[in-house]
Amino acid sequence: MRLIGMLDSPYVRRVAVSLQLLGLRFAHQSMSVFRSFEQFQQINPLVKAPTLVCDDGTVLMDSGLILEYAEALAHPRSLMSSNLDDLTHDLRVIGLALAACEKSVQLYYEQALRPPEKQHQPWVERVSGQARAAYTALERELALRPLSTERDAITQAGISAAVAWQFTQQVLPGVVPKADHPHLIAFSAAAESLPEFLAAPHGDSTYREAG
């Protein structure tokens, strides 16, 4: 399998970390949807990251759908709980993490790609508020029900929450105050120390198989 996309995308990164924890081997091609548009287009005409090229040549996209495929490949190994109560909690955390990613990406694009004089301040304030609300809810969830950061016990909820927090802090420093999120800070630090996270760090680098 080939994972296409840059690790500065939280969606690409959550797939890269998850594939490792599921025990699935893959190659990573770090390719920008902006700087490598035409090259990316030859692999996936929609130029959407992450893109996964399966062993049979099928091209998949969207991190959630790619992870469904990965879970099927890795069965019975799974990053999702089989217990309904735990699964419900994990799905809530994943939903909050993905909402935080979505709003952070929207805000980053607004600030990075649009000239300051063309930025719509009410939209910036709305999206910023939504991102902060997502992280406030995530902080509350972690305070009430801590997530595991053990290598053999971390779930997709933990992966998604850690990747989301790291992304927002890297690309939008100060938008979500660290002081208000002590549980997320501690959790993120522990998760980022795992070999699977270290092998796929946020940024321009290419995944290298964890030791």
Rosetta constraint file for C-alpha pairs under 8 A:
AtomPair CA 1 CA 25 HARMONIC 7.27 0.50
AtomPair CA 1 CA 26 HARMONIC 4.84 0.50
AtomPair CA 1 CA 27 HARMONIC 6.22 0.50
AtomPair CA 1 CA 52 HARMONIC 6.91 0.50
AtomPair CA 1 CA 53 HARMONIC 5.63 0.50
AtomPair CA 1 CA 54 HARMONIC 4.80 0.50
AtomPair CA 1 CA 55 HARMONIC 5.15 0.50
AtomPair CA 2 CA 26 HARMONIC 5.58 0.50
AtomPair CA 2 CA 27 HARMONIC 4.74 0.50
AtomPair CA 2 CA 28 HARMONIC 5.63 0.50
AtomPair CA 2 CA 29 HARMONIC 6.95 0.50
AtomPair CA 2 CA 52 HARMONIC 5.65 0.50
AtomPair CA 2 CA 53 HARMONIC 5.03 0.50
AtomPair CA 2 CA 54 HARMONIC 6.73 0.50
AtomPair CA 3 CA 12 HARMONIC 7.95 0.50
AtomPair CA 3 CA 16 HARMONIC 7.56 0.50
AtomPair CA 3 CA 26 HARMONIC 6.90 0.50
AtomPair CA 3 CA 27 HARMONIC 6.16 0.50
AtomPair CA 3 CA 28 HARMONIC 4.76 0.50
AtomPair CA 3 CA 29 HARMONIC 6.10 0.50
AtomPair CA 3 CA 50 HARMONIC 6.87 0.50
AtomPair CA 3 CA 51 HARMONIC 5.95 0.50
AtomPair CA 3 CA 52 HARMONIC 4.68 0.50
AtomPair CA 3 CA 53 HARMONIC 6.54 0.50
AtomPair CA 4 CA 12 HARMONIC 7.83 0.50
AtomPair CA 4 CA 28 HARMONIC 6.07 0.50
AtomPair CA 4 CA 29 HARMONIC 4.92 0.50
AtomPair CA 4 CA 30 HARMONIC 6.07 0.50
AtomPair CA 4 CA 31 HARMONIC 6.32 0.50
AtomPair CA 4 CA 49 HARMONIC 6.65 0.50
AtomPair CA 4 CA 50 HARMONIC 5.75 0.50
AtomPair CA 4 CA 51 HARMONIC 5.02 0.50
AtomPair CA 4 CA 52 HARMONIC 6.11 0.50
AtomPair CA 4 CA 53 HARMONIC 7.78 0.50
AtomPair CA 5 CA 9 HARMONIC 7.62 0.50
AtomPair CA 5 CA 12 HARMONIC 6.03 0.50
AtomPair CA 5 CA 28 HARMONIC 7.80 0.50
AtomPair CA 5 CA 29 HARMONIC 6.41 0.50
AtomPair CA 5 CA 30 HARMONIC 5.03 0.50
AtomPair CA 5 CA 31 HARMONIC 4.86 0.50
AtomPair CA 5 CA 32 HARMONIC 6.24 0.50
AtomPair CA 5 CA 33 HARMONIC 7.51 0.50
AtomPair CA 5 CA 49 HARMONIC 5.11 0.50
AtomPair CA 5 CA 50 HARMONIC 5.21 0.50
AtomPair CA 5 CA 51 HARMONIC 6.72 0.50
AtomPair CA 6 CA 12 HARMONIC 6.45 0.50
AtomPair CA 6 CA 13 HARMONIC 7.74 0.50
AtomPair CA 6 CA 29 HARMONIC 7.76 0.50
AtomPair CA 6 CA 30 HARMONIC 4.71 0.50
AtomPair CA 6 CA 31 HARMONIC 5.58 0.50
AtomPair CA 6 CA 32 HARMONIC 6.05 0.50
AtomPair CA 6 CA 49 HARMONIC 7.71 0.50
AtomPair CA 6 CA 50 HARMONIC 8.00 0.50
AtomPair CA 6 CA 203 HARMONIC 7.23 0.50
AtomPair CA 6 CA 204 HARMONIC 6.27 0.50
AtomPair CA 6 CA 205 HARMONIC 7.71 0.50
AtomPair CA 6 CA 206 HARMONIC 7.71 0.50
AtomPair CA 7 CA 12 HARMONIC 5.76 0.50
AtomPair CA 7 CA 13 HARMONIC 5.04 0.50
AtomPair CA 7 CA 30 HARMONIC 7.26 0.50
AtomPair CA 7 CA 200 HARMONIC 6.84 0.50
AtomPair CA 7 CA 201 HARMONIC 6.72 0.50
AtomPair CA 7 CA 202 HARMONIC 5.18 0.50
AtomPair CA 7 CA 203 HARMONIC 5.28 0.50
AtomPair CA 7 CA 204 HARMONIC 6.20 0.50
AtomPair CA 7 CA 205 HARMONIC 6.91 0.50
AtomPair CA 7 CA 206 HARMONIC 7.36 0.50
AtomPair CA 8 CA 12 HARMONIC 7.74 0.50
AtomPair CA 8 CA 13 HARMONIC 7.23 0.50
AtomPair CA 8 CA 167 HARMONIC 7.25 0.50
AtomPair CA 8 CA 202 HARMONIC 4.91 0.50
AtomPair CA 8 CA 203 HARMONIC 4.28 0.50
AtomPair CA 8 CA 204 HARMONIC 6.30 0.50
AtomPair CA 9 CA 13 HARMONIC 6.15 0.50
AtomPair CA 9 CA 49 HARMONIC 7.88 0.50
AtomPair CA 9 CA 167 HARMONIC 7.53 0.50
AtomPair CA 9 CA 202 HARMONIC 7.63 0.50
AtomPair CA 10 CA 14 HARMONIC 6.00 0.50
AtomPair CA 10 CA 101 HARMONIC 6.90 0.50
AtomPair CA 10 CA 163 HARMONIC 5.91 0.50
AtomPair CA 10 CA 164 HARMONIC 6.09 0.50
AtomPair CA 10 CA 167 HARMONIC 6.12 0.50
AtomPair CA 10 CA 202 HARMONIC 7.95 0.50
AtomPair CA 11 CA 15 HARMONIC 6.51 0.50
AtomPair CA 11 CA 49 HARMONIC 7.43 0.50
AtomPair CA 11 CA 50 HARMONIC 6.41 0.50
AtomPair CA 11 CA 62 HARMONIC 7.92 0.50
AtomPair CA 11 CA 63 HARMONIC 5.67 0.50
AtomPair CA 12 CA 16 HARMONIC 6.28 0.50
AtomPair CA 12 CA 49 HARMONIC 6.45 0.50
AtomPair CA 12 CA 50 HARMONIC 4.84 0.50
AtomPair CA 12 CA 63 HARMONIC 6.92 0.50
AtomPair CA 13 CA 17 HARMONIC 6.14 0.50
AtomPair CA 13 CA 163 HARMONIC 7.06 0.50
AtomPair CA 13 CA 200 HARMONIC 6.74 0.50
AtomPair CA 13 CA 201 HARMONIC 7.80 0.50
AtomPair CA 13 CA 202 HARMONIC 7.16 0.50
AtomPair CA 14 CA 18 HARMONIC 5.96 0.50
AtomPair CA 14 CA 63 HARMONIC 7.64 0.50
AtomPair CA 14 CA 159 HARMONIC 6.41 0.50
AtomPair CA 14 CA 160 HARMONIC 6.08 0.50
AtomPair CA 14 CA 163 HARMONIC 6.33 0.50
AtomPair CA 15 CA 19 HARMONIC 5.98 0.50
AtomPair CA 15 CA 50 HARMONIC 7.88 0.50
AtomPair CA 15 CA 63 HARMONIC 6.28 0.50
AtomPair CA 15 CA 66 HARMONIC 7.50 0.50
AtomPair CA 15 CA 67 HARMONIC 6.64 0.50
AtomPair CA 16 CA 20 HARMONIC 6.58 0.50
AtomPair CA 16 CA 200 HARMONIC 6.59 0.50
AtomPair CA 16 CA 207 HARMONIC 7.57 0.50
AtomPair CA 17 CA 21 HARMONIC 6.42 0.50
AtomPair CA 17 CA 159 HARMONIC 7.43 0.50
AtomPair CA 17 CA 196 HARMONIC 5.49 0.50
AtomPair CA 17 CA 197 HARMONIC 5.88 0.50
AtomPair CA 17 CA 200 HARMONIC 6.63 0.50
AtomPair CA 18 CA 22 HARMONIC 6.07 0.50
AtomPair CA 18 CA 67 HARMONIC 7.64 0.50
AtomPair CA 18 CA 79 HARMONIC 7.81 0.50
AtomPair CA 18 CA 156 HARMONIC 7.33 0.50
AtomPair CA 18 CA 159 HARMONIC 7.35 0.50
AtomPair CA 19 CA 23 HARMONIC 6.34 0.50
AtomPair CA 19 CA 24 HARMONIC 5.26 0.50
AtomPair CA 19 CA 25 HARMONIC 7.22 0.50
AtomPair CA 19 CA 26 HARMONIC 7.71 0.50
AtomPair CA 19 CA 67 HARMONIC 7.97 0.50
AtomPair CA 19 CA 70 HARMONIC 6.83 0.50
AtomPair CA 20 CA 24 HARMONIC 5.75 0.50
AtomPair CA 20 CA 25 HARMONIC 6.98 0.50
AtomPair CA 20 CA 196 HARMONIC 6.18 0.50
AtomPair CA 20 CA 210 HARMONIC 7.92 0.50
AtomPair CA 21 CA 79 HARMONIC 7.95 0.50
AtomPair CA 21 CA 151 HARMONIC 7.84 0.50
AtomPair CA 21 CA 152 HARMONIC 7.99 0.50
AtomPair CA 21 CA 196 HARMONIC 6.88 0.50
AtomPair CA 22 CA 70 HARMONIC 7.68 0.50
AtomPair CA 22 CA 71 HARMONIC 7.49 0.50
AtomPair CA 22 CA 74 HARMONIC 6.05 0.50
AtomPair CA 22 CA 77 HARMONIC 6.43 0.50
AtomPair CA 22 CA 78 HARMONIC 6.62 0.50
AtomPair CA 22 CA 79 HARMONIC 7.25 0.50
AtomPair CA 23 CA 74 HARMONIC 7.15 0.50
AtomPair CA 24 CA 70 HARMONIC 7.75 0.50
AtomPair CA 24 CA 74 HARMONIC 6.99 0.50
AtomPair CA 27 CA 207 HARMONIC 7.87 0.50
AtomPair CA 28 CA 206 HARMONIC 6.45 0.50
AtomPair CA 28 CA 207 HARMONIC 5.92 0.50
AtomPair CA 29 CA 206 HARMONIC 6.92 0.50
AtomPair CA 30 CA 204 HARMONIC 7.31 0.50
AtomPair CA 30 CA 205 HARMONIC 7.21 0.50
AtomPair CA 30 CA 206 HARMONIC 5.72 0.50
AtomPair CA 31 CA 35 HARMONIC 7.93 0.50
AtomPair CA 31 CA 36 HARMONIC 6.08 0.50
AtomPair CA 31 CA 40 HARMONIC 6.92 0.50
AtomPair CA 32 CA 36 HARMONIC 5.10 0.50
AtomPair CA 32 CA 37 HARMONIC 6.87 0.50
AtomPair CA 32 CA 40 HARMONIC 7.64 0.50
AtomPair CA 33 CA 37 HARMONIC 5.05 0.50
AtomPair CA 33 CA 40 HARMONIC 6.69 0.50
AtomPair CA 33 CA 47 HARMONIC 6.10 0.50
AtomPair CA 33 CA 48 HARMONIC 7.02 0.50
AtomPair CA 33 CA 49 HARMONIC 7.15 0.50
AtomPair CA 36 CA 40 HARMONIC 5.88 0.50
AtomPair CA 37 CA 41 HARMONIC 5.96 0.50
AtomPair CA 37 CA 47 HARMONIC 6.77 0.50
AtomPair CA 38 CA 42 HARMONIC 6.56 0.50
AtomPair CA 39 CA 43 HARMONIC 7.16 0.50
AtomPair CA 40 CA 44 HARMONIC 6.15 0.50
AtomPair CA 40 CA 45 HARMONIC 7.47 0.50
AtomPair CA 40 CA 47 HARMONIC 5.70 0.50
AtomPair CA 41 CA 45 HARMONIC 4.35 0.50
AtomPair CA 41 CA 46 HARMONIC 6.57 0.50
AtomPair CA 41 CA 47 HARMONIC 5.24 0.50
AtomPair CA 43 CA 47 HARMONIC 7.92 0.50
AtomPair CA 43 CA 59 HARMONIC 7.95 0.50
AtomPair CA 44 CA 48 HARMONIC 7.12 0.50
AtomPair CA 44 CA 51 HARMONIC 7.30 0.50
AtomPair CA 44 CA 59 HARMONIC 7.11 0.50
AtomPair CA 48 CA 61 HARMONIC 6.79 0.50
AtomPair CA 48 CA 62 HARMONIC 7.73 0.50
AtomPair CA 49 CA 61 HARMONIC 6.98 0.50
AtomPair CA 49 CA 62 HARMONIC 7.22 0.50
AtomPair CA 50 CA 61 HARMONIC 5.93 0.50
AtomPair CA 50 CA 62 HARMONIC 6.18 0.50
AtomPair CA 50 CA 63 HARMONIC 6.22 0.50
AtomPair CA 51 CA 59 HARMONIC 6.78 0.50
AtomPair CA 51 CA 60 HARMONIC 5.70 0.50
AtomPair CA 51 CA 61 HARMONIC 4.58 0.50
AtomPair CA 51 CA 62 HARMONIC 7.07 0.50
AtomPair CA 52 CA 59 HARMONIC 5.71 0.50
AtomPair CA 52 CA 60 HARMONIC 5.06 0.50
AtomPair CA 52 CA 61 HARMONIC 6.21 0.50
AtomPair CA 52 CA 66 HARMONIC 6.95 0.50
AtomPair CA 53 CA 57 HARMONIC 5.74 0.50
AtomPair CA 53 CA 58 HARMONIC 5.76 0.50
AtomPair CA 53 CA 59 HARMONIC 4.61 0.50
AtomPair CA 53 CA 60 HARMONIC 6.40 0.50
AtomPair CA 54 CA 58 HARMONIC 5.17 0.50
AtomPair CA 54 CA 59 HARMONIC 6.28 0.50
AtomPair CA 54 CA 60 HARMONIC 7.52 0.50
AtomPair CA 60 CA 65 HARMONIC 7.59 0.50
AtomPair CA 60 CA 66 HARMONIC 6.34 0.50
AtomPair CA 61 CA 65 HARMONIC 6.81 0.50
AtomPair CA 61 CA 66 HARMONIC 6.25 0.50
AtomPair CA 62 CA 66 HARMONIC 6.12 0.50
AtomPair CA 63 CA 67 HARMONIC 6.05 0.50
AtomPair CA 64 CA 68 HARMONIC 6.33 0.50
AtomPair CA 65 CA 69 HARMONIC 6.41 0.50
AtomPair CA 66 CA 70 HARMONIC 6.21 0.50
AtomPair CA 67 CA 71 HARMONIC 6.00 0.50
AtomPair CA 68 CA 72 HARMONIC 6.36 0.50
AtomPair CA 69 CA 73 HARMONIC 6.30 0.50
AtomPair CA 70 CA 74 HARMONIC 6.11 0.50
AtomPair CA 71 CA 75 HARMONIC 5.96 0.50
AtomPair CA 71 CA 77 HARMONIC 7.36 0.50
AtomPair CA 71 CA 78 HARMONIC 5.92 0.50
AtomPair CA 71 CA 79 HARMONIC 7.62 0.50
AtomPair CA 74 CA 78 HARMONIC 6.84 0.50
AtomPair CA 79 CA 154 HARMONIC 7.28 0.50
AtomPair CA 79 CA 155 HARMONIC 4.66 0.50
AtomPair CA 79 CA 156 HARMONIC 5.22 0.50
AtomPair CA 80 CA 87 HARMONIC 6.66 0.50
AtomPair CA 80 CA 90 HARMONIC 7.60 0.50
AtomPair CA 80 CA 155 HARMONIC 6.04 0.50
AtomPair CA 80 CA 156 HARMONIC 6.21 0.50
AtomPair CA 81 CA 86 HARMONIC 6.04 0.50
AtomPair CA 81 CA 87 HARMONIC 5.08 0.50
AtomPair CA 81 CA 90 HARMONIC 7.75 0.50
AtomPair CA 81 CA 155 HARMONIC 7.66 0.50
AtomPair CA 82 CA 86 HARMONIC 7.63 0.50
AtomPair CA 82 CA 87 HARMONIC 6.60 0.50
AtomPair CA 83 CA 87 HARMONIC 5.90 0.50
AtomPair CA 84 CA 88 HARMONIC 6.01 0.50
AtomPair CA 85 CA 89 HARMONIC 6.39 0.50
AtomPair CA 86 CA 90 HARMONIC 6.09 0.50
AtomPair CA 87 CA 91 HARMONIC 6.04 0.50
AtomPair CA 88 CA 92 HARMONIC 6.31 0.50
AtomPair CA 89 CA 93 HARMONIC 6.33 0.50
AtomPair CA 90 CA 94 HARMONIC 6.08 0.50
AtomPair CA 90 CA 155 HARMONIC 7.81 0.50
AtomPair CA 90 CA 156 HARMONIC 7.42 0.50
AtomPair CA 90 CA 157 HARMONIC 5.07 0.50
AtomPair CA 91 CA 95 HARMONIC 6.01 0.50
AtomPair CA 91 CA 157 HARMONIC 6.96 0.50
AtomPair CA 92 CA 96 HARMONIC 6.27 0.50
AtomPair CA 93 CA 97 HARMONIC 6.10 0.50
AtomPair CA 93 CA 138 HARMONIC 6.62 0.50
AtomPair CA 93 CA 141 HARMONIC 7.38 0.50
AtomPair CA 93 CA 157 HARMONIC 5.57 0.50
AtomPair CA 93 CA 161 HARMONIC 7.11 0.50
AtomPair CA 94 CA 98 HARMONIC 6.05 0.50
AtomPair CA 94 CA 156 HARMONIC 7.22 0.50
AtomPair CA 94 CA 157 HARMONIC 4.93 0.50
AtomPair CA 94 CA 160 HARMONIC 6.03 0.50
AtomPair CA 94 CA 161 HARMONIC 6.84 0.50
AtomPair CA 95 CA 99 HARMONIC 6.09 0.50
AtomPair CA 96 CA 100 HARMONIC 6.12 0.50
AtomPair CA 96 CA 134 HARMONIC 5.53 0.50
AtomPair CA 96 CA 135 HARMONIC 7.50 0.50
AtomPair CA 96 CA 137 HARMONIC 7.29 0.50
AtomPair CA 96 CA 138 HARMONIC 6.46 0.50
AtomPair CA 97 CA 101 HARMONIC 6.23 0.50
AtomPair CA 97 CA 134 HARMONIC 7.14 0.50
AtomPair CA 97 CA 135 HARMONIC 7.70 0.50
AtomPair CA 97 CA 138 HARMONIC 7.31 0.50
AtomPair CA 97 CA 157 HARMONIC 7.99 0.50
AtomPair CA 97 CA 160 HARMONIC 5.86 0.50
AtomPair CA 97 CA 161 HARMONIC 5.05 0.50
AtomPair CA 97 CA 164 HARMONIC 5.86 0.50
AtomPair CA 98 CA 102 HARMONIC 6.06 0.50
AtomPair CA 98 CA 160 HARMONIC 7.21 0.50
AtomPair CA 98 CA 164 HARMONIC 7.25 0.50
AtomPair CA 99 CA 103 HARMONIC 6.21 0.50
AtomPair CA 99 CA 131 HARMONIC 7.33 0.50
AtomPair CA 99 CA 134 HARMONIC 6.55 0.50
AtomPair CA 100 CA 104 HARMONIC 6.00 0.50
AtomPair CA 100 CA 130 HARMONIC 7.60 0.50
AtomPair CA 100 CA 131 HARMONIC 5.00 0.50
AtomPair CA 100 CA 132 HARMONIC 7.76 0.50
AtomPair CA 100 CA 134 HARMONIC 5.37 0.50
AtomPair CA 100 CA 135 HARMONIC 6.62 0.50
AtomPair CA 100 CA 164 HARMONIC 6.65 0.50
AtomPair CA 101 CA 105 HARMONIC 5.99 0.50
AtomPair CA 101 CA 131 HARMONIC 7.84 0.50
AtomPair CA 101 CA 164 HARMONIC 5.55 0.50
AtomPair CA 101 CA 167 HARMONIC 7.65 0.50
AtomPair CA 101 CA 168 HARMONIC 7.37 0.50
AtomPair CA 102 CA 106 HARMONIC 6.21 0.50
AtomPair CA 103 CA 107 HARMONIC 6.12 0.50
AtomPair CA 103 CA 127 HARMONIC 5.72 0.50
AtomPair CA 103 CA 128 HARMONIC 7.13 0.50
AtomPair CA 103 CA 130 HARMONIC 6.63 0.50
AtomPair CA 103 CA 131 HARMONIC 5.34 0.50
AtomPair CA 104 CA 108 HARMONIC 6.00 0.50
AtomPair CA 104 CA 127 HARMONIC 7.77 0.50
AtomPair CA 104 CA 128 HARMONIC 7.55 0.50
AtomPair CA 104 CA 131 HARMONIC 6.22 0.50
AtomPair CA 104 CA 168 HARMONIC 6.07 0.50
AtomPair CA 104 CA 172 HARMONIC 7.49 0.50
AtomPair CA 105 CA 109 HARMONIC 6.10 0.50
AtomPair CA 106 CA 110 HARMONIC 6.16 0.50
AtomPair CA 106 CA 127 HARMONIC 7.36 0.50
AtomPair CA 107 CA 111 HARMONIC 6.22 0.50
AtomPair CA 107 CA 124 HARMONIC 6.44 0.50
AtomPair CA 107 CA 127 HARMONIC 6.44 0.50
AtomPair CA 107 CA 128 HARMONIC 6.86 0.50
AtomPair CA 108 CA 112 HARMONIC 5.77 0.50
AtomPair CA 108 CA 171 HARMONIC 6.96 0.50
AtomPair CA 108 CA 172 HARMONIC 6.93 0.50
AtomPair CA 109 CA 113 HARMONIC 5.32 0.50
AtomPair CA 109 CA 114 HARMONIC 7.23 0.50
AtomPair CA 110 CA 114 HARMONIC 5.45 0.50
AtomPair CA 110 CA 119 HARMONIC 6.65 0.50
AtomPair CA 110 CA 124 HARMONIC 7.54 0.50
AtomPair CA 111 CA 115 HARMONIC 7.52 0.50
AtomPair CA 111 CA 116 HARMONIC 7.23 0.50
AtomPair CA 111 CA 119 HARMONIC 7.32 0.50
AtomPair CA 114 CA 118 HARMONIC 6.33 0.50
AtomPair CA 114 CA 119 HARMONIC 6.21 0.50
AtomPair CA 115 CA 119 HARMONIC 6.52 0.50
AtomPair CA 119 CA 124 HARMONIC 7.67 0.50
AtomPair CA 120 CA 124 HARMONIC 6.34 0.50
AtomPair CA 121 CA 125 HARMONIC 6.10 0.50
AtomPair CA 122 CA 126 HARMONIC 6.10 0.50
AtomPair CA 123 CA 127 HARMONIC 6.10 0.50
AtomPair CA 124 CA 128 HARMONIC 5.96 0.50
AtomPair CA 125 CA 129 HARMONIC 6.04 0.50
AtomPair CA 126 CA 130 HARMONIC 6.30 0.50
AtomPair CA 127 CA 131 HARMONIC 6.23 0.50
AtomPair CA 128 CA 132 HARMONIC 6.26 0.50
AtomPair CA 128 CA 175 HARMONIC 7.08 0.50
AtomPair CA 129 CA 133 HARMONIC 6.06 0.50
AtomPair CA 130 CA 134 HARMONIC 6.22 0.50
AtomPair CA 131 CA 135 HARMONIC 6.42 0.50
AtomPair CA 131 CA 176 HARMONIC 7.62 0.50
AtomPair CA 132 CA 136 HARMONIC 6.04 0.50
AtomPair CA 132 CA 175 HARMONIC 7.67 0.50
AtomPair CA 132 CA 176 HARMONIC 5.73 0.50
AtomPair CA 133 CA 137 HARMONIC 6.23 0.50
AtomPair CA 134 CA 138 HARMONIC 6.20 0.50
AtomPair CA 135 CA 139 HARMONIC 5.97 0.50
AtomPair CA 135 CA 176 HARMONIC 7.62 0.50
AtomPair CA 135 CA 181 HARMONIC 7.85 0.50
AtomPair CA 136 CA 140 HARMONIC 6.31 0.50
AtomPair CA 136 CA 181 HARMONIC 7.46 0.50
AtomPair CA 137 CA 141 HARMONIC 6.25 0.50
AtomPair CA 138 CA 142 HARMONIC 6.26 0.50
AtomPair CA 138 CA 161 HARMONIC 7.73 0.50
AtomPair CA 138 CA 184 HARMONIC 7.66 0.50
AtomPair CA 139 CA 143 HARMONIC 6.16 0.50
AtomPair CA 139 CA 181 HARMONIC 5.83 0.50
AtomPair CA 139 CA 182 HARMONIC 7.75 0.50
AtomPair CA 139 CA 183 HARMONIC 6.10 0.50
AtomPair CA 139 CA 184 HARMONIC 5.87 0.50
AtomPair CA 140 CA 144 HARMONIC 6.20 0.50
AtomPair CA 141 CA 145 HARMONIC 5.79 0.50
AtomPair CA 141 CA 146 HARMONIC 7.37 0.50
AtomPair CA 142 CA 146 HARMONIC 4.57 0.50
AtomPair CA 142 CA 147 HARMONIC 6.51 0.50
AtomPair CA 142 CA 183 HARMONIC 6.25 0.50
AtomPair CA 142 CA 184 HARMONIC 7.12 0.50
AtomPair CA 143 CA 183 HARMONIC 6.29 0.50
AtomPair CA 147 CA 154 HARMONIC 7.32 0.50
AtomPair CA 147 CA 157 HARMONIC 7.94 0.50
AtomPair CA 147 CA 158 HARMONIC 6.14 0.50
AtomPair CA 147 CA 187 HARMONIC 7.82 0.50
AtomPair CA 148 CA 153 HARMONIC 6.12 0.50
AtomPair CA 148 CA 154 HARMONIC 5.15 0.50
AtomPair CA 148 CA 155 HARMONIC 7.53 0.50
AtomPair CA 148 CA 158 HARMONIC 7.10 0.50
AtomPair CA 149 CA 153 HARMONIC 6.85 0.50
AtomPair CA 149 CA 154 HARMONIC 5.14 0.50
AtomPair CA 149 CA 158 HARMONIC 7.26 0.50
AtomPair CA 149 CA 187 HARMONIC 7.24 0.50
AtomPair CA 149 CA 190 HARMONIC 6.28 0.50
AtomPair CA 149 CA 191 HARMONIC 5.48 0.50
AtomPair CA 150 CA 154 HARMONIC 5.60 0.50
AtomPair CA 151 CA 194 HARMONIC 6.72 0.50
AtomPair CA 154 CA 158 HARMONIC 5.90 0.50
AtomPair CA 154 CA 159 HARMONIC 7.10 0.50
AtomPair CA 155 CA 159 HARMONIC 6.35 0.50
AtomPair CA 156 CA 160 HARMONIC 5.96 0.50
AtomPair CA 157 CA 161 HARMONIC 6.08 0.50
AtomPair CA 158 CA 162 HARMONIC 6.06 0.50
AtomPair CA 158 CA 191 HARMONIC 7.93 0.50
AtomPair CA 159 CA 163 HARMONIC 6.07 0.50
AtomPair CA 159 CA 191 HARMONIC 7.65 0.50
AtomPair CA 160 CA 164 HARMONIC 5.96 0.50
AtomPair CA 161 CA 165 HARMONIC 6.19 0.50
AtomPair CA 161 CA 188 HARMONIC 7.86 0.50
AtomPair CA 162 CA 166 HARMONIC 6.21 0.50
AtomPair CA 162 CA 184 HARMONIC 7.70 0.50
AtomPair CA 162 CA 187 HARMONIC 7.07 0.50
AtomPair CA 162 CA 188 HARMONIC 4.84 0.50
AtomPair CA 162 CA 191 HARMONIC 6.52 0.50
AtomPair CA 162 CA 192 HARMONIC 7.45 0.50
AtomPair CA 163 CA 167 HARMONIC 6.11 0.50
AtomPair CA 163 CA 188 HARMONIC 7.85 0.50
AtomPair CA 164 CA 168 HARMONIC 6.29 0.50
AtomPair CA 165 CA 169 HARMONIC 6.16 0.50
AtomPair CA 165 CA 184 HARMONIC 7.40 0.50
AtomPair CA 165 CA 188 HARMONIC 7.04 0.50
AtomPair CA 166 CA 170 HARMONIC 6.06 0.50
AtomPair CA 166 CA 188 HARMONIC 7.16 0.50
AtomPair CA 166 CA 202 HARMONIC 7.66 0.50
AtomPair CA 167 CA 171 HARMONIC 6.17 0.50
AtomPair CA 167 CA 202 HARMONIC 7.19 0.50
AtomPair CA 168 CA 172 HARMONIC 5.29 0.50
AtomPair CA 168 CA 173 HARMONIC 6.97 0.50
AtomPair CA 168 CA 176 HARMONIC 7.72 0.50
AtomPair CA 169 CA 173 HARMONIC 4.87 0.50
AtomPair CA 169 CA 174 HARMONIC 7.38 0.50
AtomPair CA 169 CA 176 HARMONIC 7.49 0.50
AtomPair CA 172 CA 176 HARMONIC 7.86 0.50
AtomPair CA 174 CA 178 HARMONIC 7.64 0.50
AtomPair CA 177 CA 181 HARMONIC 7.25 0.50
AtomPair CA 178 CA 182 HARMONIC 7.00 0.50
AtomPair CA 178 CA 185 HARMONIC 7.12 0.50
AtomPair CA 181 CA 185 HARMONIC 6.24 0.50
AtomPair CA 182 CA 186 HARMONIC 6.24 0.50
AtomPair CA 183 CA 187 HARMONIC 6.00 0.50
AtomPair CA 184 CA 188 HARMONIC 5.82 0.50
AtomPair CA 185 CA 189 HARMONIC 6.18 0.50
AtomPair CA 186 CA 190 HARMONIC 6.35 0.50
AtomPair CA 187 CA 191 HARMONIC 6.17 0.50
AtomPair CA 188 CA 192 HARMONIC 5.91 0.50
AtomPair CA 189 CA 193 HARMONIC 6.45 0.50
AtomPair CA 190 CA 194 HARMONIC 7.14 0.50
AtomPair CA 191 CA 197 HARMONIC 7.07 0.50
AtomPair CA 192 CA 197 HARMONIC 5.28 0.50
AtomPair CA 192 CA 198 HARMONIC 6.40 0.50
AtomPair CA 193 CA 197 HARMONIC 6.73 0.50
AtomPair CA 193 CA 198 HARMONIC 6.41 0.50
AtomPair CA 194 CA 198 HARMONIC 6.26 0.50
AtomPair CA 195 CA 199 HARMONIC 5.97 0.50
AtomPair CA 195 CA 210 HARMONIC 5.58 0.50
AtomPair CA 195 CA 211 HARMONIC 6.93 0.50
AtomPair CA 196 CA 200 HARMONIC 6.60 0.50
AtomPair CA 196 CA 210 HARMONIC 5.77 0.50
AtomPair CA 197 CA 201 HARMONIC 6.05 0.50
AtomPair CA 198 CA 210 HARMONIC 7.58 0.50
AtomPair CA 199 CA 207 HARMONIC 5.66 0.50
AtomPair CA 199 CA 208 HARMONIC 5.36 0.50
AtomPair CA 199 CA 209 HARMONIC 6.11 0.50
AtomPair CA 199 CA 210 HARMONIC 5.22 0.50
AtomPair CA 200 CA 205 HARMONIC 7.73 0.50
AtomPair CA 200 CA 206 HARMONIC 7.02 0.50
AtomPair CA 200 CA 207 HARMONIC 4.72 0.50
AtomPair CA 200 CA 208 HARMONIC 6.87 0.50
AtomPair CA 201 CA 205 HARMONIC 7.18 0.50
AtomPair CA 201 CA 207 HARMONIC 7.60 0.50
